[in-house]
Amino acid sequence: MSVYTTVGHAELAAWLEPLQLGTLTDFAGIAAGMQNSNYFVTAGGVRRVLTVFEHLTPAQLDFYLALMAHLSARGIPCPQPRVDRDGQLWRMLAGKPAALLSCLPGSAIESPTPEHCATLGHHLAHLHLAAADFPNPLPNPCGAAWRAMVGRRLAPKLDVEQRGQLLKELAFQAAQDFSTLPRGVVHGDLFRDNVLWQGSKLGGVLDFYFAGEDVLLFDLAVVANDWCVDTTNLPVLVAAYQNVRPISAQEAASWPALRRAAALRFWLLRLDVQHHPRPGEVVTIKDPADFQQLLAQLCLAPAELPR
C-alpha cells in the first residue's frame, strides 16, 4: 500500500457522508505495498481503511470488492467493503474510484514460525474452497499471458545477464502446460505484509487486488516463495494446506515449474515498477533482485513438493 493520490479532509468528510459513519476525526496515509493509495480513516470512533484505486477498471473493482464480501460471508478473515445507502461498494474520490473497508486486527510479521506457516496453509486452502462458488471470476491479472507480455517489454531495458536469465525463463514457462490442473480463485499476493497476526492467531488476510482465476497451486507457490525462506517451514505449510484441500500427483509434478512462475511474476512486477515509476506522496519500491536471485536458485536446485 502506498499514497499516490492526496485526499483532503473536507472532500473525504463529504465522501464519507453517504456511509453514515459519524464525524471524521482522523486520517493518515499508509506507506506499504505498491499499487493503490491507502489511508487509515477514523470516523464515529471506528478506524477503517480507505483505498483509492489508481488503475483498476470498474469491472475489476466490482469483482475484487464482491469477492471480499463473498469470502467474508463464508468466514474468511478479510476486509469487508462498506456499502453506502444506495448499495454502492465504491464511489469516486479525488478523481479516482475509492472504497472503505473494515480494519482487521493484528500486525504483519517478519520471521514466520512453523506454527504461522501451518495456520496460513490451513487458511489458504479454506480460502480456495470458499471462493469455489464465486460466479464469473476475472482471470489472474498477472497470469501467464501478463508474464509473457511484460517480460518481452522489459527485456530490452535489462543488462545482458538479466536479459539472458529472463528470456530463458520466459521460454521455459511458455513450454509448460498447466491447463489440466485444478483451477479457481487465487489471492495472488499473499506475502507476509498482507497477513495480520495476533500472536500465532491469524487476524486477517489483506489486499485482494491481484486476485483472479488461475491454477490453485500457483497461490501456494507464491506463499512458499515468501514465507518459507527457512525451508523447514515448507513441509509444514504444504501439509496444513493438504489437510484441507488434497494436492493431486499431477499438481505435485508441476510444483517446481509453478514456484518458478511465481518467482518470475514478482521479479517482473518489481522490475516494472522500477523502470516505470509512478509519482506519489508516499511510495514503497521493493528490490527486484530478491526474486531474480530466488528464481536463479529454483532453476539451479528445483525441489519436489514435500509429501
N, C-alpha and C positions, 0 to 999 in steps of 0.2 A: 504494500500500500504506500502511496506517495501523495503529494499535493501538487498537481499541475494547474488546477483551476482554483482561484481565490474566491471565496464566498464572503460577503459582508453580513454583519449582524442583522441589519434591518431586512435585507432580502431573504435571509434564512428564516427569520421570525415570520415573515409573510408566507413563505413556502410551507412552514410547519402548521400554519393556522388551520387548514382543512383536516389535519390529522387530530386536532382537538386533544393535544397533549398537555396543555398548560403553558406557562411562561418560559421562554428560552432564557436560561440563566448562564450558560457557558458553552463554548465550543472551541475545539483546538484540533489542528491538523495532526495526522498520524504519519510518521516517517518510517514506513516499512513497505516491502513489496515493490512492484514496478509498473503497474498498468493503469490504475484508476486513482482519483483523488478521494481521500478518506478523512473524515473528521469524527472525533468523539463529540456528541451533542447531548447536553443535559437540558431537559425541558420537563416541567412538572415534577422535578425531583428525581427523574429517572434518566440514566445515561444510556444512550443508544449510539449506533454507528450510522453516519451519513456517508453514502458512496455516490460520488459524481462520476459518471461513466464517460471516459474520454474518447472512445472509438467504437462502442458497440452499437449495432443496429437495433431498431425496435423489436424485430423478431428474436434477436439474441437476448435482449433484456427480458422479454416475455418468457422465454424459455428458462433462463437462469433463475429468475425470481419465482416462477411457478414451480421449478424443480425444488428449490429450497423449501417452499411451502409444503410440497408433496412429501419430502423427506422428513420435515419436522413433524408433520401429522402422523408419521409412522415411527416416531420415537428416535429418529437420528438427531443427535445434538448439533444442530446447525442453525444459523441465523434465520429468524422469521421476518419476512418483509412486512412492514406496517401498511395496511390498506387504508386509503383515505375514505371520506364519507361517500364518495362516488364509486368506490370499488376499485380505484386505480392503485397499482403497485409501484408506479413510478410517474414522475412529472418533471417538467423542465425547471432547471435552476441554474442561474448564471450562464444561460445559453446552452446548457448540457442536460441530458436526462439524469435524474437522481432518484435514489430510493433511501428510505430509512429502515434500518434493520435492528433487531434485538441485539443487545450486547451480552455476550456469553461470559461465564465466569472462568477464571484461571489465567494462566500465562504460559507462554511458549518456553520450551526447554532447549538447552544447547547440547546436552550429553544424555541421550536416552539410555535407560537401563533395559535389560531383557524384559522386565515387567511392563515398561512402557510399550515396547515393541509388540508384546503379546496382546496387550489391550488394543493397540492400534490395528493389528491384524484382524482381531475379532470384529472391531467396529467397521473396518473397510469392507469385509465380507458382508456384514449386515447392510451396509450402505448399498452395495451392489444388488442385493436381494430386494431391498426396499424400493429401489428405482426400477425394478424389472417391469412393473406395470405402468410406468410413466409413458404417456402417449406421445408419439411422434417426436422423439428427441432429435436435436440437431447433431450433426457429426462433430467429432472431436476437432476443435478449431486448429489444433496443432498436430493433426494426424499425419499419416504417411504422405499425402499429397502436399500438405503445407511444408513438411520437412524437405521434400524434394525441390519444391519451388524456391524456398528461402535459401536452401543450400546452394543451388545454382546461382542465385542472385548475389550471395555473399562471397562465393569462391574467388572472384577476381580481386576482391578487396584484401585478401589474406596474403601472408607471406608464403614462400614456396613450401615450407614444411607443413604449415597449417592447411594450405590448399590441397596438398597431396593427401593428407590424412582425411580431409573432408570428402574429397572426390572418391576416395577408396571406400569410405563408409557409405556414401550415397549409393554406389554401385552394389555394395553388399546388401543394403536394405532393399534396393529395387528387385533383387533376386529372391526375396523372401515371400512366402505365401502364407499369410495368416487368415485367409478368408474362411476357413472351416473351424476356427477356434471360437469358443463361446464369447458372445459379444453382449454389450449392454451399456448403460450409462456409467462413465468413469468420472471421477473427480478431476484427475489430470494434473493436479498441482499440490499433492498432499505432502508438502515439506514441513519441516519442524516449526517454521514460523506460521503455519496455517493450522496448527493444532494447539488448543489450550488445555492446560492440566491444572488440577488441584491435587498436589502431591502425585500419587500414582493413579488418580481417577481422571478420566478424560472429561474435560468440561465442555469442549466444543470443537467442531470442525468448521473452518472458515474458507472463504474465497473460492466460490464455485464458478468463477468466470472463465475457467478453462475446461469446464465440464463438457461432456458430449458423448455420443455413441462411439464405441471403439472396442477393441479386444480387452476383456476384463483383466487378463493377466498383465497387460501393459500398465495398468494402475498399480498393481503390486510391485512391478519393476521400478516405477517412479519412486515409490516409498522405499524400496530396498536401497536404491542408489543414494538416498539422502539420510535415511535413518540407520543404516547398517554399515557405517564406516568400520565399526568394530564388528568383524564378521561373526562373532559369537552371537550377535543379535539376530542374524538372518534366519537360522533354523527355527528360532522361537517365533519370529514374525510369520513365517510361512506355515508353521504348524497351527498357530492360532487361527489364521485365515482358513486353512483347510478344514478345521473343526466345524466351520460354519458352511463353507462352500467348497466341497472337494475339488481338487485340481486333477484333470484327466492326464493320462500318459502323453497324449498328443500336445496338451498345453505345456507339460513339463519339458518336452523335447524342444519347444520353441523358446524356453526361458533365456538361454544365453543371447539369442538374437533380440529378444524383447528388452533385455537390460541394455543392450547397445542402442536400440531405438530410443529408449527413454533418456539415456545419456546424450545422444545426438540431439534430441528435442530441446534440452535445456542449454546445451552448448550453443545451438543456433539462436535460441531466444535471447541469450545474453550477448552473443555477437551482434545480433540485430539491433539491440538497444545501444550497444557500444558504438556501432557505426552509424546509427540513425537516431541520435539522442533527441529527446523532446524537452523543451524548456519547462521549468516548474519551480514553485516556491521551495518545496522540499522534495528532493528526488533521490531515490535509492538506486544505485547502479551496482550490480553484482559482477564478480570476476568470471569471465567465460573460461579462463584457464582451468578452473576447478573441474568442469565437466569435459574439457578437452583431455585432461590427464586421466580422468576416470574412464573415458571411452578408450583411451590407449591401453589402460590396464585390462579392461574387459576383452579387448581384442587379443592381447598377449596371453591372458590367463583366463579363458572362459570357464565358468563353473556351472555345474549342473544345479538344478533346483533341489534344495535339501528335501529329502523324503523321510 
